[in-house]
Amino acid sequence: DQGECIGVAFQVYRSEEVENIGYVIPTTVVSHFLNDYERTGRYTGFPSLGVLLQKLENPALRACLKVNSNEGVLVRRVEPISDANRVLKEGDVIMSFDDVNVGCEGTVPFRSNERIAFRYLISQKFTGDVAELGIIRAGSFMKVKVVLNPRVNLVPYHVDGGQPSYLIIAGLVFTPLSEPLMEEECEDSIGLKLLAKSRYSLARFKGEQIVIVSQVLANEVNFGYEEMSNQQVLKFNGTQIKNIHHLAHLVDSCKNKYLVFEFEDNYLVVLEREAASASSFYILKDYGIPSERSSDLSEPYVDSLEDNQAAVQDFGNSPISNLEIGFDGLLWA
């Protein structure tokens, strides 16, 4: 009523039961987007702290953690590849963010006497900004600094460049699991395990992907495997697979007689290497596919774990925990 902009209209809800319901992008989000682009020349997204937090509303819980005020949130988990993993530990209590005290219910002061979720302070930051945290660790107060970056999703919401990576080996089509792929598939074909990993699992090192066989292009060389679809491959010739580029590198450098793929649920695929190589031309021709791999897989492979040796120790099945479901007592920040 004052003629000021409150947001950008972008969506309307249409239904026979309701009317005049629309959605806007708030001006604070628009401003953050424009400032981000002005600073970096591109949109980098909203940063995150990279921690799973639990509220400390219960007095006994606060007393056990040696927190003497009605403040603080408990660190229950830290994203392995976040900068927070360098300075925060499970069991730390975050008392303040840039000298703003955090309430035990996970809120901070806002306008007048209002309060707002602690994550609001993080959302006002930009990628690469440094935040100072006041924490209690084992009863002792200290301050640490954390570089804020966007969350790296194990299963990405978007595919960089718009074109998904793929690798075809003897008709088996390997590709990283992504949200766009899952949207194209029904839940039954994806399976509960992959759905759970897409929602609750964290990347343990830079570049980690869930690699699946999305389908099999039938040929005599893959006889018996034709019904495979949307199954995660875990190992190739005994080596744990880190991402699809790593898989392509392992296959290209393989000199063994057999190509052995180990999948989740203990499923095993074995292909004769020379027969698999010889079948490639005919399979691509029969299905009208110009190349056995996406262009990005033609680049030399660089092992992302070389500079992150700590991640090697945790290399195993992707972690899934009920703590990550995010009910009211827990929140990601």
C-alpha positions as CSV (number, residue, x, y, z in Angstrom):
1,D,0.0,0.0,0.0
2,Q,3.1,2.2,0.1
3,G,4.1,1.5,-3.4
4,E,7.2,-0.4,-2.5
5,C,8.4,-3.7,-4.0
6,I,8.1,-6.7,-1.7
7,G,9.2,-9.3,-4.1
8,V,9.1,-10.7,-7.7
9,A,6.0,-12.7,-8.6
10,F,7.0,-16.0,-10.2
11,Q,4.3,-18.6,-9.6
12,V,0.5,-18.8,-9.1
13,Y,-1.4,-21.7,-7.5
14,R,-4.4,-22.7,-9.7
15,S,-7.1,-24.9,-8.2
16,E,-10.9,-25.0,-8.3
17,E,-10.9,-25.0,-4.5
18,V,-8.8,-21.8,-4.0
19,E,-8.1,-18.5,-5.8
20,N,-5.9,-15.5,-5.6
21,I,-2.9,-17.4,-4.2
22,G,0.5,-16.5,-5.7
23,Y,4.1,-16.8,-4.7
24,V,6.9,-14.2,-4.8
25,I,10.6,-14.2,-4.5
26,P,11.4,-11.9,-1.6
27,T,13.4,-8.8,-2.3
28,T,16.1,-10.0,0.1
29,V,16.7,-13.0,-2.1
30,V,16.7,-10.9,-5.3
31,S,19.1,-8.5,-3.7
32,H,21.4,-11.4,-2.7
33,F,21.3,-12.8,-6.2
34,L,22.2,-9.4,-7.8
35,N,25.0,-8.7,-5.3
36,D,26.4,-12.2,-5.8
37,Y,26.5,-11.7,-9.5
38,E,28.1,-8.3,-9.1
39,R,30.8,-9.7,-6.9
40,T,31.7,-12.8,-8.8
41,G,30.3,-12.4,-12.3
42,R,28.1,-15.4,-11.8
43,Y,25.6,-16.8,-9.4
44,T,27.3,-19.0,-6.7
45,G,24.2,-19.6,-4.6
46,F,23.6,-19.2,-0.9
47,P,26.4,-20.5,1.4
48,S,25.9,-22.9,4.3
49,L,27.9,-23.7,7.5
50,G,27.8,-27.4,6.8
51,V,26.6,-28.7,10.1
52,L,23.6,-30.6,11.4
53,L,22.4,-28.9,14.6
54,Q,20.2,-29.9,17.5
55,K,18.3,-27.5,19.7
56,L,19.2,-27.3,23.3
57,E,15.8,-26.5,24.9
58,N,16.1,-29.3,27.5
59,P,17.8,-28.1,30.7
60,A,19.4,-31.5,31.4
61,L,20.9,-31.6,28.0
62,R,22.4,-28.1,28.5
63,A,23.7,-29.0,31.9
64,C,25.4,-32.2,30.5
65,L,27.1,-30.1,27.9
66,K,28.2,-27.5,30.5
67,V,26.1,-24.7,28.9
68,N,25.1,-22.3,31.7
69,S,22.6,-20.2,29.7
70,N,19.5,-20.6,27.6
71,E,21.6,-20.4,24.5
72,G,23.5,-22.5,22.0
73,V,22.8,-25.3,19.5
74,L,24.6,-28.7,19.5
75,V,26.7,-29.9,16.6
76,R,25.5,-33.4,15.7
77,R,27.2,-33.8,12.4
78,V,29.7,-31.9,10.2
79,E,29.8,-32.2,6.4
80,P,33.1,-33.9,5.5
81,I,34.0,-31.6,2.7
82,S,32.9,-28.3,4.4
83,D,35.4,-25.9,5.9
84,A,33.6,-26.4,9.2
85,N,35.0,-29.9,9.3
86,R,38.4,-28.3,9.9
87,V,37.4,-26.5,13.1
88,L,34.2,-28.0,14.4
89,K,33.6,-31.4,16.0
90,E,30.5,-33.4,16.9
91,G,29.6,-32.4,20.4
92,D,30.6,-28.7,20.1
93,V,27.9,-26.1,21.1
94,I,27.6,-23.1,18.9
95,M,26.9,-20.1,21.1
96,S,27.3,-17.2,18.7
97,F,27.6,-16.3,15.0
98,D,29.6,-13.2,14.3
99,D,29.0,-12.1,17.9
100,V,25.2,-12.6,17.6
101,N,24.1,-15.0,20.4
102,V,22.2,-18.1,19.2
103,G,19.2,-19.1,21.3
104,C,18.7,-22.7,22.6
105,E,15.8,-23.1,20.2
106,G,18.0,-22.2,17.2
107,T,17.0,-18.6,16.7
108,V,18.6,-15.2,16.7
109,P,17.2,-11.7,17.3
110,F,15.4,-10.1,14.3
111,R,13.2,-7.0,14.1
112,S,12.1,-5.4,17.4
113,N,11.3,-8.3,19.7
114,E,11.0,-10.9,17.0
115,R,13.3,-13.9,16.5
116,I,14.2,-15.8,13.4
117,A,16.0,-19.0,12.5
118,F,19.8,-19.0,13.0
119,R,20.2,-19.9,9.3
120,Y,19.0,-16.4,8.4
121,L,22.4,-15.0,9.4
122,I,24.2,-17.5,7.2
123,S,21.9,-16.7,4.3
124,Q,23.0,-13.0,4.4
125,K,26.6,-14.1,3.7
126,F,28.2,-14.9,0.3
127,T,30.3,-17.7,-1.0
128,G,33.8,-17.4,0.4
129,D,32.8,-15.1,3.4
130,V,34.4,-15.9,6.8
131,A,32.2,-16.2,9.9
132,E,33.4,-16.2,13.5
133,L,31.7,-18.8,15.7
134,G,31.8,-18.8,19.5
135,I,31.7,-22.4,20.7
136,I,31.8,-24.5,23.8
137,R,33.9,-27.6,23.6
138,A,34.1,-29.9,26.6
139,G,33.1,-27.0,28.8
140,S,35.6,-24.5,27.5
141,F,34.7,-21.5,25.4
142,M,36.6,-20.6,22.3
143,K,36.2,-18.8,19.0
144,V,36.8,-20.3,15.5
145,K,36.6,-19.0,12.0
146,V,34.8,-20.8,9.2
147,V,34.8,-20.1,5.4
148,L,31.2,-20.4,4.1
149,N,30.5,-22.2,0.9
150,P,27.4,-23.6,-0.8
151,R,26.5,-27.2,0.2
152,V,27.8,-29.9,-2.1
153,N,25.0,-32.4,-2.7
154,L,26.0,-36.0,-3.3
155,V,23.1,-36.2,-5.7
156,P,23.1,-32.8,-7.5
157,Y,19.9,-30.8,-8.1
158,H,21.2,-29.6,-11.4
159,V,23.6,-31.0,-14.1
160,D,26.4,-28.6,-14.8
161,G,26.4,-27.6,-18.5
162,G,23.0,-29.2,-19.0
163,Q,24.4,-32.4,-20.4
164,P,24.8,-35.5,-18.1
165,S,28.0,-37.5,-18.1
166,Y,27.6,-41.0,-19.4
167,L,29.8,-44.0,-20.2
168,I,28.7,-47.0,-22.3
169,I,30.6,-50.3,-21.7
170,A,29.3,-53.3,-23.7
171,G,25.8,-51.8,-23.7
172,L,25.8,-50.9,-20.0
173,V,25.0,-47.2,-19.7
174,F,26.7,-45.7,-16.6
175,T,25.8,-42.2,-15.4
176,P,25.9,-40.3,-12.1
177,L,22.7,-40.2,-10.1
178,S,21.1,-36.7,-10.3
179,E,17.8,-35.1,-9.3
180,P,16.8,-34.5,-13.0
181,L,17.4,-38.2,-13.7
182,M,15.2,-39.2,-10.7
183,E,12.5,-36.9,-11.8
184,E,12.3,-38.7,-15.1
185,E,12.1,-42.1,-13.4
186,C,9.3,-43.4,-11.2
187,E,10.1,-44.2,-7.5
188,D,9.7,-47.9,-8.1
189,S,12.4,-48.0,-10.8
190,I,14.8,-45.9,-8.7
191,G,14.5,-48.0,-5.5
192,L,14.3,-47.0,-1.9
193,K,18.1,-47.2,-1.3
194,L,18.9,-44.7,-4.0
195,L,16.0,-42.4,-2.9
196,A,17.3,-42.5,0.7
197,K,20.9,-41.7,-0.4
198,S,19.7,-38.8,-2.6
199,R,17.9,-37.3,0.4
200,Y,20.1,-38.1,3.4
201,S,23.7,-38.9,2.3
202,L,26.6,-36.5,2.3
203,A,29.5,-36.3,-0.1
204,R,32.6,-37.5,1.8
205,F,35.2,-35.9,-0.6
206,K,35.2,-33.5,-3.4
207,G,33.9,-35.0,-6.7
208,E,32.2,-38.0,-5.1
209,Q,29.2,-39.3,-7.1
210,I,26.8,-42.2,-7.0
211,V,27.3,-44.0,-10.3
212,I,24.5,-46.2,-11.6
213,V,23.7,-48.3,-14.6
214,S,20.6,-46.5,-15.9
215,Q,19.8,-49.1,-18.6
216,V,21.3,-51.8,-20.7
217,L,21.4,-51.6,-24.5
218,A,20.7,-55.3,-25.3
219,N,23.4,-57.2,-27.2
220,E,24.7,-60.7,-27.1
221,V,27.8,-59.5,-25.1
222,N,25.6,-58.5,-22.2
223,F,23.2,-61.5,-22.3
224,G,21.7,-62.1,-18.9
225,Y,22.1,-58.5,-17.8
226,E,19.5,-56.8,-20.0
227,E,17.0,-56.2,-17.2
228,M,19.4,-54.1,-15.1
229,S,18.3,-50.5,-14.5
230,N,19.1,-47.9,-11.9
231,Q,21.5,-50.0,-9.9
232,Q,24.5,-48.5,-8.1
233,V,28.0,-49.8,-9.1
234,L,30.3,-49.9,-6.1
235,K,33.5,-51.5,-7.4
236,F,35.4,-52.3,-10.6
237,N,37.9,-55.1,-10.5
238,G,38.0,-54.7,-6.7
239,T,38.6,-50.9,-6.7
240,Q,35.9,-48.7,-5.1
241,I,34.5,-46.3,-7.6
242,K,34.6,-42.6,-6.6
243,N,32.8,-41.0,-9.6
244,I,32.1,-41.7,-13.3
245,H,35.4,-40.1,-14.4
246,H,37.2,-42.5,-12.1
247,L,35.3,-45.5,-13.5
248,A,36.2,-44.5,-17.1
249,H,39.8,-44.2,-16.0
250,L,39.8,-47.7,-14.4
251,V,38.2,-49.3,-17.5
252,D,40.5,-47.5,-19.9
253,S,43.6,-48.6,-18.0
254,C,42.4,-52.2,-17.4
255,K,44.6,-55.0,-18.9
256,N,42.7,-57.9,-17.2
257,K,40.9,-60.5,-19.2
258,Y,37.6,-59.7,-17.5
259,L,35.8,-56.5,-16.5
260,V,34.2,-57.2,-13.1
261,F,31.6,-54.8,-11.7
262,E,30.2,-55.2,-8.2
263,F,26.8,-53.6,-7.6
264,E,24.8,-52.8,-4.5
265,D,22.9,-55.8,-3.1
266,N,25.8,-58.1,-4.0
267,Y,25.0,-58.2,-7.7
268,L,27.9,-59.1,-10.0
269,V,28.5,-58.4,-13.7
270,V,31.4,-59.9,-15.5
271,L,32.3,-59.1,-19.1
272,E,35.1,-60.4,-21.3
273,R,37.3,-57.3,-22.0
274,E,38.1,-57.9,-25.6
275,A,34.6,-58.9,-26.5
276,A,33.2,-55.8,-24.7
277,S,35.6,-53.6,-26.7
278,A,34.7,-55.2,-30.0
279,S,31.0,-54.9,-29.4
280,S,31.1,-51.1,-28.8
281,F,31.0,-50.1,-32.5
282,Y,28.0,-52.3,-33.3
283,I,26.0,-51.3,-30.2
284,L,26.5,-47.6,-30.9
285,K,25.5,-48.1,-34.5
286,D,22.4,-50.2,-33.7
287,Y,21.1,-47.6,-31.2
288,G,22.2,-44.5,-33.1
289,I,24.6,-43.2,-30.4
290,P,27.5,-41.0,-31.7
291,S,29.9,-41.8,-28.9
292,E,30.5,-44.3,-26.1
293,R,31.1,-41.5,-23.6
294,S,30.3,-37.9,-22.9
295,S,32.9,-35.4,-24.0
296,D,33.9,-34.5,-20.4
297,L,35.1,-38.1,-19.8
298,S,37.7,-37.6,-22.6
299,E,39.6,-35.3,-20.3
300,P,42.5,-36.7,-18.3
301,Y,41.5,-38.1,-14.9
302,V,42.8,-36.3,-11.8
303,D,42.3,-38.1,-8.4
304,S,40.6,-35.6,-6.1
305,L,41.5,-37.6,-3.0
306,E,45.3,-37.0,-3.4
307,D,44.9,-33.7,-1.5
308,N,42.4,-35.1,1.0
309,Q,43.9,-38.2,2.6
310,A,41.5,-38.1,5.6
311,A,38.6,-38.9,3.4
312,V,40.2,-42.2,2.3
313,Q,39.8,-43.6,5.8
314,D,36.0,-43.0,5.7
315,F,35.6,-44.4,2.2
316,G,32.8,-46.9,2.3
317,N,29.0,-47.1,1.8
318,S,27.4,-43.7,1.8
319,P,26.2,-42.8,5.3
320,I,22.5,-42.8,6.0
321,S,21.0,-41.9,9.4
322,N,17.7,-41.0,10.8
323,L,19.4,-38.0,12.4
324,E,19.4,-36.5,8.9
325,I,15.7,-36.6,8.3
326,G,15.4,-33.1,9.8
327,F,12.5,-33.3,12.2
328,D,11.8,-30.2,14.4
329,G,14.6,-30.9,16.9
330,L,17.3,-30.9,14.2
331,L,18.2,-28.4,11.5
332,W,20.9,-28.1,8.8
333,A,22.8,-24.8,8.7
